[in-house]
Amino acid sequence: MSKRLRLIGILAVALSVVIVLVILIVSLLGHAPVTKVRAYRLPCDYSDNIKPFGPYVLFYDGVSIHCMSYTGTVRWSFQVGGDAGFAAGESVIAAWTGSTIYVIDKNGNSSYNDNLGESIQFARVGRQYVAAVVGDDTNPTLLVKDHYGAHMDMETDAYRYLMLLDVGFYGKNGEYMWTLAQDIYGTAANTILNTFEVGKMNTGSVSLGEPIAYAVLFENSVLHVINTRKMLAFNYRGTEDTAASVLVYGWKLMASEVPGRGDALILFAPTSQTDSVFDIRELRLITGDDDRQYSLPDTCIGATVWNKNLYAVSADMLYRAATNDNRFTDYELPMETEVTHFIGTLTGGNILVACDNEVYVLTLPSASR
């Protein structure tokens, strides 16, 4: 009996040792550096009609909008007709053709479609609302509706003799809206920023001057307006904080990551290096009060930020660096042909690229699994 108990005890100890070793091996493998990039070919040819949509990819083939997973599986298709445009929000799409607008959810269902009576220049969609710019180029009307078509706002007088360049929503629930417009009849070029609380009032109007404003980001209750000279800072009501502006002359915005909490990561590349393919050699990252520059190991065609890491793509390599790293880690790309276009970034840690006409989704490796 004692021998049997002793044997059981030995087996129990041996089993415990095996379990500990297995856990240790799994733990070590789980934190091993990721050394390979996976590539997934998408069933579409490269064009300007391919856009990221959260973790998915949208493609318009001239008749229908298709939503694909990052592996290339078509999740749904929605027919909108010819000569259509579309814009993707976080989980909702605005599509338009002629004077007809569609609001489409992430599952391909339309919650609203209507003829707005005038030709639609473009539309944008937020968490609650959709904005459509209709009418003449220099005398447009801005219409705002919720995702189910209820009328929320309309603005015409604010854009008389102006050309609307872009529209966007901001705030915790997208309850505020900004617009950028260009005064084309003035003696000098002038961009105008308007801010609104949807359905209530125009909260501010600011003349931004001659530098061309081309991007707006919302972070920590601050509206950052990026032009060819500065990154300006405004509050909800459109009042500028001049002390918070940052000089970005000679740099062009490449990508940004705005977390739920903390500072945004705003990535720039030299303007002179973004005008031609395979020419980006430097990057600049602004996050909070930190402003750092990085030298790339090779000339690249595009760059992005994800999960607090910087990524750049060359013809045959992917480069990664954490924000505090002094050097980039390189990963060989698995495609047989060279990358020719950088398209965009998906929220799930993937990027869209093209090798001539072939479109791929590439996984973004981090420092560890």
C-alpha positions in Angstrom: 0.0 0.0 0.0 2.8 2.4 0.9 4.6 1.6 -2.4 1.4 2.4 -4.3 1.0 5.7 -2.5 4.7 6.5 -3.1 4.2 5.8 -6.8 1.1 8.0 -7.0 3.1 10.8 -5.3 5.9 10.5 -7.8 3.5 10.5 -10.7 1.8 13.6 -9.3 5.1 15.4 -8.9 6.1 14.5 -12.4 2.8 15.6 -13.8 3.1 18.9 -12.0 6.6 19.4 -13.4 5.3 18.7 -17.0 2.4 21.2 -16.5 4.8 23.9 -15.3 7.1 23.3 -18.2 4.2 23.5 -20.7 3.0 26.7 -19.2 6.5 28.2 -19.3 7.0 27.2 -23.0 3.6 28.6 -24.0 4.4 31.8 -22.1 7.8 32.2 -23.8 6.3 31.5 -27.2 3.5 33.9 -26.5 6.0 36.7 -26.0 8.3 35.8 -28.8 8.9 38.5 -31.4 6.6 38.3 -34.4 8.9 37.9 -37.4 6.5 37.4 -40.3 3.8 39.5 -42.1 0.8 37.8 -43.5 -0.8 38.9 -46.7 -4.4 38.4 -48.0 -5.3 39.0 -51.6 -8.6 40.9 -52.1 -11.0 40.0 -55.0 -10.8 43.5 -56.6 -8.4 45.5 -58.7 -6.7 48.7 -57.4 -8.6 51.9 -57.8 -9.6 55.1 -55.9 -12.8 53.3 -54.9 -11.2 51.2 -52.2 -11.4 52.5 -48.6 -11.0 51.2 -45.1 -14.2 50.8 -43.0 -13.2 50.0 -39.4 -11.8 46.5 -39.5 -13.3 45.9 -43.0 -12.7 47.1 -46.6 -15.1 48.8 -48.9 -15.0 48.6 -52.7 -17.2 50.3 -55.3 -17.3 48.5 -58.7 -19.3 51.1 -60.6 -22.7 49.6 -59.6 -22.5 48.2 -56.1 -20.6 48.8 -52.9 -19.0 45.6 -51.5 -17.9 45.1 -47.9 -15.0 42.6 -47.4 -13.3 41.2 -44.4 -9.5 41.6 -44.2 -9.1 38.0 -45.6 -11.1 38.9 -48.7 -14.5 37.4 -47.9 -17.4 39.5 -49.2 -19.7 40.1 -46.3 -22.4 42.0 -48.2 -23.1 44.1 -51.3 -25.3 47.1 -51.8 -26.4 48.4 -55.2 -26.3 52.2 -55.5 -26.0 52.7 -59.3 -23.5 54.4 -61.5 -21.3 57.5 -60.8 -21.7 57.0 -57.0 -19.5 58.4 -54.2 -19.3 57.1 -50.6 -17.8 58.0 -47.3 -17.2 55.7 -44.4 -17.7 56.5 -40.7 -16.9 54.4 -37.7 -19.7 51.9 -38.4 -22.0 53.7 -40.9 -21.6 54.6 -44.6 -23.0 57.5 -46.5 -23.3 56.8 -50.3 -24.7 59.1 -53.0 -25.4 59.3 -56.7 -27.0 62.2 -58.4 -29.4 63.7 -55.9 -30.1 60.4 -54.0 -28.4 59.6 -50.7 -28.2 56.3 -48.8 -27.2 55.6 -45.2 -25.9 52.1 -44.8 -25.0 50.3 -41.6 -22.1 47.9 -41.0 -24.3 44.9 -42.0 -25.3 46.4 -45.4 -28.8 47.5 -44.4 -30.0 50.9 -45.4 -31.7 52.9 -42.6 -32.5 55.8 -44.9 -32.5 56.8 -48.5 -34.1 59.8 -50.2 -33.9 62.2 -53.2 -32.6 65.5 -51.8 -33.9 67.5 -54.8 -30.4 68.8 -55.8 -27.2 67.2 -57.0 -25.1 66.0 -54.1 -21.5 67.2 -54.1 -20.4 65.0 -51.2 -21.6 63.6 -47.9 -20.1 62.7 -44.5 -21.4 60.5 -41.7 -20.9 60.5 -37.9 -22.2 58.5 -35.0 -25.7 60.1 -35.1 -26.0 62.2 -38.2 -25.2 62.4 -41.9 -24.4 65.7 -43.7 -24.9 66.3 -47.4 -23.6 69.2 -49.4 -26.0 69.9 -52.3 -26.4 72.6 -55.0 -24.0 74.8 -56.8 -20.2 74.7 -56.0 -20.1 78.4 -54.9 -23.6 78.6 -53.4 -24.0 75.3 -51.6 -26.6 74.2 -49.0 -25.6 72.0 -46.1 -28.3 69.5 -45.0 -28.0 67.5 -41.8 -30.2 64.5 -41.0 -30.1 61.6 -38.5 -29.4 58.1 -39.7 -33.1 57.5 -40.2 -33.8 60.6 -42.2 -35.2 63.0 -39.6 -34.3 66.6 -40.5 -31.9 68.1 -38.0 -30.4 71.2 -39.6 -29.9 73.2 -42.8 -27.4 76.0 -43.5 -27.3 78.1 -46.7 -26.4 81.7 -45.8 -23.1 80.8 -44.1 -21.8 79.4 -47.4 -22.9 82.1 -49.8 -20.1 82.6 -52.4 -18.0 80.0 -50.7 -16.9 76.5 -51.8 -17.4 73.8 -49.1 -14.3 71.7 -48.8 -15.2 69.2 -46.1 -17.5 68.4 -43.2 -17.1 66.3 -40.1 -18.7 65.5 -36.7 -17.1 65.6 -33.3 -17.9 65.4 -29.6 -18.6 62.3 -27.4 -21.6 61.3 -29.5 -20.9 63.3 -32.7 -23.3 66.0 -31.6 -21.1 68.8 -33.0 -20.1 69.5 -36.6 -17.3 71.4 -38.3 -17.0 72.6 -41.9 -14.1 74.0 -43.9 -15.0 76.4 -46.8 -12.9 78.3 -49.3 -13.5 82.0 -50.2 -12.8 82.0 -53.9 -14.0 85.5 -54.6 -11.8 87.4 -52.2 -8.7 89.3 -53.1 -6.6 86.6 -51.3 -7.3 82.9 -50.7 -9.0 82.3 -47.3 -10.2 79.2 -45.6 -13.1 79.5 -43.1 -13.8 77.2 -40.2 -17.4 77.0 -39.0 -18.5 75.0 -35.9 -22.0 73.9 -35.1 -24.0 72.2 -32.4 -26.3 70.1 -34.6 -29.9 71.2 -34.6 -29.2 74.3 -32.4 -26.8 76.9 -33.6 -23.6 78.0 -35.4 -21.2 78.1 -32.5 -18.3 79.8 -34.3 -16.8 81.1 -37.5 -13.0 81.6 -37.8 -11.0 82.9 -40.8 -7.9 80.7 -41.1 -6.1 82.8 -43.8 -4.2 81.7 -46.9 -2.6 78.4 -45.8 -4.7 75.5 -47.1 -6.5 73.5 -44.3 -6.8 69.9 -45.3 -7.5 67.8 -42.1 -9.4 68.1 -38.8 -8.8 65.8 -35.8 -10.7 65.8 -32.5 -8.7 64.9 -29.4 -9.3 65.5 -25.7 -12.0 68.1 -26.3 -9.7 69.9 -28.7 -10.4 70.4 -32.4 -7.0 70.3 -34.3 -7.2 71.9 -37.7 -4.1 71.1 -39.8 -3.1 73.4 -42.7 0.0 73.7 -44.8 1.6 75.9 -42.1 0.3 75.0 -38.6 -1.7 72.6 -36.6 -4.2 74.9 -34.9 -6.2 74.2 -31.7 -9.8 75.1 -31.1 -12.3 74.3 -28.3 -15.9 73.1 -28.9 -17.1 76.6 -29.6 -14.5 77.3 -32.2 -12.4 79.6 -30.0 -8.7 79.3 -30.9 -6.0 78.5 -28.3 -3.1 80.2 -30.0 -0.6 78.9 -27.4 -1.4 75.3 -28.4 -0.7 75.7 -32.1 2.3 73.7 -33.6 4.3 74.7 -36.6 4.1 71.9 -39.3 5.3 73.9 -42.3 7.1 71.4 -44.6 5.3 68.4 -43.2 2.2 66.6 -44.4 -0.2 64.5 -42.3 0.1 60.8 -43.1 -2.0 59.1 -40.4 -3.3 59.5 -36.8 -4.5 57.3 -34.0 -6.9 58.8 -31.4 -7.3 56.5 -28.4 -10.3 56.6 -26.1 -8.1 58.0 -23.4 -4.8 59.8 -23.6 -3.1 61.8 -26.3 -3.5 61.2 -30.0 -0.5 60.0 -32.2 -0.3 62.3 -35.2 2.1 61.2 -37.9 3.7 63.5 -40.5 6.2 63.0 -43.4 8.1 65.8 -45.2 5.9 67.3 -47.9 8.8 67.2 -50.4 9.0 63.4 -49.8 5.3 62.6 -50.3 5.0 64.1 -53.8 6.6 61.0 -55.5 6.4 57.2 -54.9 9.2 55.5 -52.9 10.6 58.8 -51.5 9.6 59.0 -47.8 12.8 58.8 -45.7 11.7 60.6 -42.5 8.8 60.7 -40.1 7.6 63.1 -37.4 5.3 62.0 -34.6 3.5 64.6 -32.4 1.7 63.2 -29.3 0.8 65.5 -26.4 3.9 67.7 -25.7 6.3 65.2 -27.4 7.5 66.0 -30.9 9.9 63.4 -32.3 11.5 62.7 -35.7 12.6 59.3 -37.1 14.9 58.3 -39.9 13.6 55.3 -42.0 16.0 52.5 -43.0 14.9 52.8 -46.6 12.7 55.0 -48.8 9.1 54.1 -48.3 5.7 54.8 -50.1 3.5 55.2 -47.0 3.4 55.2 -43.2 0.8 54.8 -40.4 0.4 54.5 -36.7 -1.4 51.6 -34.8 -1.4 50.4 -31.3 1.3 53.1 -30.3 3.7 51.9 -33.0 4.9 53.5 -36.2 4.8 51.5 -39.5 6.3 52.3 -42.9 6.1 50.3 -46.1 8.7 50.1 -48.8 8.6 48.1 -52.1 9.4 44.8 -50.3 9.7 45.5 -46.6 7.5 46.6 -43.6 9.3 48.6 -40.9 8.0 49.0 -37.3 9.2 51.1 -34.3 7.6 51.8 -30.9 7.3 55.5 -30.2 10.4 55.4 -27.9 12.5 53.2 -30.2 15.7 54.6 -31.8 15.6 52.1 -34.7 13.1 50.2 -36.8 12.6 46.5 -37.0 12.2 45.2 -40.5 9.8 42.5 -41.8 10.0 40.9 -45.2 6.8 41.2 -47.2 5.4 37.8 -48.6 4.1 39.0 -51.9 6.0 38.1 -55.1 5.6 41.6 -56.6 6.6 44.9 -55.2 4.2 47.2 -53.4 3.3 50.3 -55.5 0.5 52.0 -53.4 -0.3 52.5 -49.8 -4.1 52.7 -49.4 -5.0 53.0 -45.7 -5.2 51.4 -42.3 -7.8 49.1 -40.8 -8.8 49.4 -37.1 -7.9 45.7 -36.5 -4.2 46.1 -37.0 -4.0 45.7 -40.8 -3.1 47.9 -43.7 -4.2 48.1 -47.3 -1.6 48.1 -50.1 -1.5 47.4 -53.8 1.0 45.7 -56.0 0.1 47.4 -59.3 -3.5 46.1 -59.8 -3.4 43.5 -57.0 -4.8 44.6 -53.6 -3.6 43.1 -50.4 -4.3 43.4 -46.7 -1.1 43.0 -44.6 -1.1 42.2 -40.9 0.8 44.7 -38.7 3.2 42.9 -36.3 3.9 44.3 -32.8 6.9 43.7 -30.6 5.4 40.6 -29.1 2.3 38.4 -29.6 
